[in-house]
Amino acid sequence: MKDFLNSRWMFRLLALLLAILLFAYVDSSKVSSTRQQTSTNSGNTSLTATKKETVRVPLQLDVNSQKYFVTGYPEMVRVALSGPAALVTTTSNTQNFKVYASLKGLGTGTHTVKLHVEGLNKDIKETLHPKTIKVNVQPRKSQTFKIESEFNKGNIAEGYVAGRPTTGISSVKATGAANEIARIDKVVAQIIVPQNAKTTINSQAIIEALDKNGKTVNVILTPSTTNASLPITADGKSKKVKLKFKTKNGSLDTDYELTSSTKTVKLIGSESQLENLKELTIEVDVSGITKRTTKTVALNAKDNDVKSISPEQVKVTVKPSSAD
């Protein structure tokens, strides 16, 4: 046994074991190093990923607004952002930066000015659309105007007339460029009248500044709306009468029962037109009706020699039956 331990084979066996252990150690180190590098590269990828996104932001003007009134500029501009994904996403969501045009030192007239960005992180690059804008700078002016009322008279029902309209305020202040204020011919409250209107209208009316050609002038009106009232009444006397029906174009061997939930109607006309009217008889066309049917029948004012009838149509139920 002692000879074996001191033999050449013993040293060879020990050398082999040491070689195997050394190989295993080197291989495990390589695997660990590879994993660490992969993990590091993955982290770097997430940290250095880039993103592009376009947002719309309001355009601000750096100008003495007490002295000048500016027109012609867009309300919103587009900004293309690019940079680290996390920064671009946060900036897009919060929009914690501004786009502005500096008009300081400019006189009256039309100017082309460059847009600027302020408040963006230094790691984010931006591209503006547009990069420049045209603006019209004019002296600012305010003036008070009386309000007139306007409405479409053609929408008033036949036999009815509109009275004098009234508004909740009598005047407004117009603010804008001096040359635009000079164009104002009148300021009107536009009262919306529905088609075939028969009753007084109480609504919100939009206030507009118009030039002599009836075109809208680009100014700020304070206030821009008002309460408005337009009285609408019958043009002449009114009278309620009973409503009756009779058939036409019926079959000779059929009887027809005519009924309606509308029992009376309101007639409007002159005193002579209404004087002898005690009831209103309307013809109902029953041709082709062989079973219970409901028809909508128009009440024509001209056919009945009055100015108007209210309601203008009624539903009539026709029930046919064979004559004995």
C-alpha positions as CSV (number, residue, x, y, z in Angstrom):
1,M,0.0,0.0,0.0
2,K,2.8,2.3,0.8
3,D,4.4,1.5,-2.5
4,F,1.2,2.4,-4.3
5,L,0.9,5.8,-2.6
6,N,4.5,6.6,-3.7
7,S,4.0,5.2,-7.2
8,R,3.9,7.1,-10.4
9,W,0.2,6.1,-10.9
10,M,-0.8,7.7,-7.7
11,F,0.6,11.1,-8.9
12,R,-1.1,10.7,-12.3
13,L,-4.4,10.1,-10.6
14,L,-4.1,13.1,-8.4
15,A,-3.1,15.3,-11.4
16,L,-6.2,14.1,-13.2
17,L,-8.5,14.9,-10.3
18,L,-7.0,18.4,-10.0
19,A,-7.5,19.0,-13.7
20,I,-11.2,18.0,-13.5
21,L,-11.7,20.3,-10.5
22,L,-10.0,23.2,-12.2
23,F,-12.1,22.7,-15.4
24,A,-15.3,22.7,-13.4
25,Y,-14.3,25.9,-11.6
26,V,-13.5,27.8,-14.8
27,D,-16.7,26.6,-16.6
28,S,-18.9,27.8,-13.7
29,S,-17.2,31.2,-13.6
30,K,-17.9,31.6,-17.4
31,V,-21.6,30.8,-16.9
32,S,-21.9,33.2,-14.0
33,S,-20.1,35.9,-16.0
34,T,-22.4,35.3,-19.0
35,R,-25.6,35.6,-16.8
36,Q,-24.3,38.8,-15.2
37,Q,-23.6,40.3,-18.6
38,T,-26.9,39.3,-20.0
39,S,-28.7,40.8,-16.9
40,T,-26.7,44.0,-17.3
41,N,-27.4,44.3,-21.0
42,S,-31.1,43.8,-20.4
43,G,-31.1,46.5,-17.8
44,N,-29.3,48.9,-20.1
45,T,-31.8,48.1,-22.9
46,S,-34.7,49.2,-20.6
47,L,-32.8,52.3,-19.5
48,T,-31.8,53.4,-23.0
49,A,-35.0,52.5,-25.0
50,T,-36.2,55.5,-27.0
51,K,-39.7,56.6,-27.9
52,K,-41.3,59.1,-30.3
53,E,-44.7,60.7,-29.7
54,T,-46.6,63.8,-31.0
55,V,-48.8,65.9,-28.7
56,R,-50.9,69.0,-29.3
57,V,-50.4,71.9,-26.8
58,P,-51.9,75.4,-26.6
59,L,-49.8,78.2,-28.1
60,Q,-49.0,81.1,-25.7
61,L,-48.2,84.6,-26.8
62,D,-45.7,86.8,-25.0
63,V,-47.3,90.2,-25.7
64,N,-48.6,93.3,-23.9
65,S,-52.3,92.3,-24.1
66,Q,-53.4,95.5,-22.5
67,K,-52.0,97.5,-25.5
68,Y,-52.3,95.1,-28.4
69,F,-54.8,92.6,-29.8
70,V,-53.4,89.7,-31.9
71,T,-55.2,87.7,-34.5
72,G,-54.2,85.0,-37.1
73,Y,-52.4,82.6,-34.8
74,P,-53.3,78.9,-34.2
75,E,-54.8,78.0,-30.9
76,M,-52.9,74.7,-30.7
77,V,-49.6,73.5,-32.2
78,R,-48.1,70.0,-32.6
79,V,-44.9,69.0,-30.9
80,A,-43.0,65.8,-31.8
81,L,-41.1,64.5,-28.8
82,S,-38.3,61.9,-28.9
83,G,-36.0,60.6,-26.2
84,P,-35.9,58.0,-23.3
85,A,-39.2,56.2,-23.3
86,A,-40.1,56.9,-19.7
87,L,-39.4,60.7,-20.0
88,V,-41.4,61.0,-23.3
89,T,-44.4,59.1,-21.7
90,T,-44.3,61.3,-18.6
91,T,-43.9,64.5,-20.6
92,S,-46.7,63.5,-23.0
93,N,-49.1,62.8,-20.1
94,T,-48.3,65.9,-18.0
95,Q,-47.4,68.4,-20.7
96,N,-45.4,70.3,-18.2
97,F,-43.8,72.5,-20.8
98,K,-45.0,75.4,-22.9
99,V,-44.8,76.6,-26.5
100,Y,-44.7,80.4,-27.0
101,A,-44.2,83.1,-29.5
102,S,-42.5,86.3,-28.3
103,L,-44.0,89.4,-29.8
104,K,-42.1,91.9,-27.7
105,G,-40.6,94.7,-29.7
106,L,-43.0,94.2,-32.7
107,G,-45.1,97.1,-33.9
108,T,-48.5,96.9,-35.5
109,G,-49.0,95.0,-38.7
110,T,-48.4,91.4,-39.9
111,H,-45.3,89.6,-38.7
112,T,-43.8,86.1,-39.1
113,V,-42.4,84.9,-35.7
114,K,-40.6,81.8,-34.5
115,L,-42.0,79.5,-31.9
116,H,-40.1,78.5,-28.8
117,V,-40.3,75.6,-26.3
118,E,-39.6,76.1,-22.6
119,G,-39.6,73.6,-19.8
120,L,-38.6,70.4,-21.6
121,N,-36.1,67.9,-20.1
122,K,-32.7,68.3,-21.7
123,D,-32.7,64.6,-22.8
124,I,-35.8,65.1,-24.9
125,K,-35.6,66.5,-28.4
126,E,-38.6,68.4,-29.9
127,T,-39.8,69.3,-33.4
128,L,-42.5,72.0,-33.8
129,H,-45.2,71.9,-36.4
130,P,-45.4,74.7,-37.4
131,K,-42.0,76.2,-36.5
132,T,-43.2,79.8,-37.4
133,I,-46.5,81.6,-37.5
134,K,-47.9,84.7,-39.0
135,V,-49.7,87.1,-36.6
136,N,-51.5,90.4,-37.1
137,V,-50.8,92.9,-34.3
138,Q,-53.2,95.8,-33.9
139,P,-53.9,98.4,-31.2
140,R,-56.4,97.0,-28.7
141,K,-59.7,98.8,-28.4
142,S,-63.0,98.3,-26.4
143,Q,-66.3,99.9,-27.2
144,T,-69.9,99.5,-25.9
145,F,-72.7,98.8,-28.3
146,K,-76.5,98.6,-27.9
147,I,-78.1,95.3,-28.7
148,E,-80.7,94.8,-31.4
149,S,-82.9,91.6,-31.7
150,E,-83.2,89.6,-34.9
151,F,-85.3,86.5,-35.8
152,N,-86.7,84.7,-38.9
153,K,-90.1,86.1,-39.4
154,G,-90.8,83.4,-42.0
155,N,-90.9,80.8,-39.3
156,I,-94.0,82.4,-37.6
157,A,-97.1,80.3,-38.3
158,E,-99.7,81.7,-40.7
159,G,-102.4,83.5,-38.8
160,Y,-99.9,84.5,-36.0
161,V,-97.8,87.6,-35.5
162,A,-94.6,88.3,-33.5
163,G,-94.6,91.2,-31.0
164,R,-91.6,93.2,-29.9
165,P,-88.7,91.1,-28.7
166,T,-86.9,91.8,-25.4
167,T,-83.5,90.8,-24.1
168,G,-82.0,90.5,-20.6
169,I,-79.4,93.1,-21.3
170,S,-79.4,96.3,-23.4
171,S,-75.7,96.6,-24.3
172,V,-72.4,94.7,-24.6
173,K,-68.7,95.5,-24.6
174,A,-66.8,94.6,-27.8
175,T,-63.0,94.2,-27.5
176,G,-60.6,93.6,-30.4
177,A,-58.3,95.1,-32.9
178,A,-59.1,98.8,-33.5
179,N,-59.6,98.2,-37.2
180,E,-62.1,95.3,-36.4
181,I,-64.0,97.5,-33.9
182,A,-64.4,100.1,-36.7
183,R,-66.1,97.5,-38.9
184,I,-68.9,96.9,-36.5
185,D,-72.2,98.1,-37.9
186,K,-74.5,96.6,-35.3
187,V,-74.6,94.0,-32.5
188,V,-77.6,91.7,-32.6
189,A,-79.1,89.0,-30.4
190,Q,-80.1,86.2,-32.7
191,I,-83.4,84.6,-31.4
192,I,-83.9,81.1,-32.8
193,V,-87.6,80.7,-34.0
194,P,-88.7,77.1,-34.8
195,Q,-90.6,76.4,-37.9
196,N,-94.3,77.3,-37.8
197,A,-94.1,78.9,-34.3
198,K,-97.4,79.8,-32.6
199,T,-96.4,80.4,-29.0
200,T,-94.1,82.9,-27.2
201,I,-90.4,82.0,-27.2
202,N,-88.2,82.3,-24.2
203,S,-84.6,81.2,-24.8
204,Q,-80.9,82.0,-24.8
205,A,-79.9,84.1,-27.7
206,I,-76.4,84.3,-29.2
207,I,-75.0,87.8,-29.5
208,E,-73.0,88.6,-32.7
209,A,-71.2,91.7,-34.0
210,L,-72.0,92.3,-37.7
211,D,-70.5,94.6,-40.4
212,K,-72.7,96.5,-42.9
213,N,-72.8,93.4,-45.2
214,G,-74.1,91.2,-42.4
215,K,-70.8,89.3,-41.9
216,T,-69.5,88.4,-38.4
217,V,-66.7,90.7,-37.1
218,N,-63.8,89.0,-35.2
219,V,-64.1,90.6,-31.8
220,I,-64.8,89.4,-28.2
221,L,-68.2,90.3,-26.9
222,T,-68.9,90.5,-23.2
223,P,-71.4,88.9,-22.5
224,S,-71.8,86.6,-25.6
225,T,-75.3,85.4,-24.8
226,T,-78.5,86.8,-23.2
227,N,-82.0,85.7,-22.2
228,A,-84.5,86.7,-24.9
229,S,-88.3,86.7,-25.2
230,L,-90.4,86.9,-28.4
231,P,-94.1,87.1,-27.9
232,I,-96.2,85.3,-30.6
233,T,-99.9,85.8,-30.7
234,A,-102.8,85.1,-33.0
235,D,-103.3,87.6,-35.8
236,G,-107.0,88.2,-35.3
237,K,-109.8,86.7,-33.2
238,S,-109.8,83.1,-32.0
239,K,-112.6,80.7,-31.4
240,K,-113.0,77.1,-30.2
241,V,-115.5,75.0,-32.2
242,K,-116.5,71.3,-32.2
243,L,-114.8,69.0,-34.7
244,K,-117.0,66.7,-36.8
245,F,-116.1,64.3,-39.6
246,K,-117.8,62.9,-42.7
247,T,-116.7,60.3,-45.2
248,K,-115.9,60.6,-48.9
249,N,-115.1,57.9,-51.5
250,G,-116.8,55.2,-49.4
251,S,-118.4,52.0,-50.6
252,L,-122.2,52.1,-51.1
253,D,-122.7,48.9,-49.2
254,T,-120.6,49.8,-46.2
255,D,-121.2,52.0,-43.2
256,Y,-118.3,53.9,-41.6
257,E,-117.9,54.9,-38.0
258,L,-115.5,57.9,-37.5
259,T,-114.0,58.7,-34.1
260,S,-111.2,60.9,-32.8
261,S,-109.8,61.8,-29.4
262,T,-109.7,65.4,-30.6
263,K,-113.1,66.9,-30.0
264,T,-112.5,70.7,-30.5
265,V,-110.1,72.9,-32.5
266,K,-109.0,76.5,-32.2
267,L,-109.8,78.7,-35.2
268,I,-108.1,82.1,-35.9
269,G,-109.5,84.6,-38.3
270,S,-111.4,87.8,-38.7
271,E,-114.6,88.5,-36.9
272,S,-116.6,88.0,-40.1
273,Q,-114.8,84.6,-40.8
274,L,-115.6,83.3,-37.3
275,E,-119.0,84.8,-36.7
276,N,-121.1,82.0,-38.2
277,L,-118.8,79.1,-37.5
278,K,-120.3,76.8,-34.9
279,E,-118.5,73.7,-35.8
280,L,-115.8,72.5,-38.2
281,T,-116.6,69.5,-40.5
282,I,-113.7,67.6,-42.1
283,E,-114.0,65.1,-44.9
284,V,-112.2,61.8,-44.4
285,D,-111.2,59.7,-47.4
286,V,-112.2,56.1,-46.7
287,S,-111.6,54.6,-50.1
288,G,-110.1,51.1,-49.9
289,I,-110.7,50.7,-46.1
290,T,-112.1,47.3,-45.3
291,K,-111.0,47.0,-41.6
292,R,-110.5,49.2,-38.6
293,T,-107.9,51.8,-39.6
294,T,-106.4,54.9,-38.0
295,K,-105.6,57.8,-40.4
296,T,-103.9,61.2,-39.9
297,V,-106.1,63.9,-41.4
298,A,-104.8,67.4,-42.2
299,L,-107.0,70.4,-41.2
300,N,-106.5,73.0,-43.9
301,A,-107.2,76.6,-42.9
302,K,-107.6,77.9,-46.5
303,D,-110.2,75.2,-47.3
304,N,-112.2,76.3,-44.3
305,D,-111.8,80.1,-44.9
306,V,-109.9,80.9,-41.7
307,K,-106.3,82.1,-41.0
308,S,-105.3,79.1,-39.0
309,I,-106.5,75.9,-37.3
310,S,-104.9,74.4,-34.2
311,P,-104.0,71.6,-34.2
312,E,-103.2,71.3,-37.9
313,Q,-103.8,67.6,-38.1
314,V,-105.7,64.9,-36.1
315,K,-105.9,61.2,-35.9
316,V,-109.2,59.6,-37.0
317,T,-110.2,56.0,-36.5
318,V,-112.3,54.5,-39.3
319,K,-114.4,51.4,-38.5
320,P,-116.2,50.0,-41.5
321,S,-119.2,47.6,-41.3
322,S,-121.6,46.1,-43.8
323,A,-124.8,47.9,-44.3
324,D,-128.1,46.0,-43.6
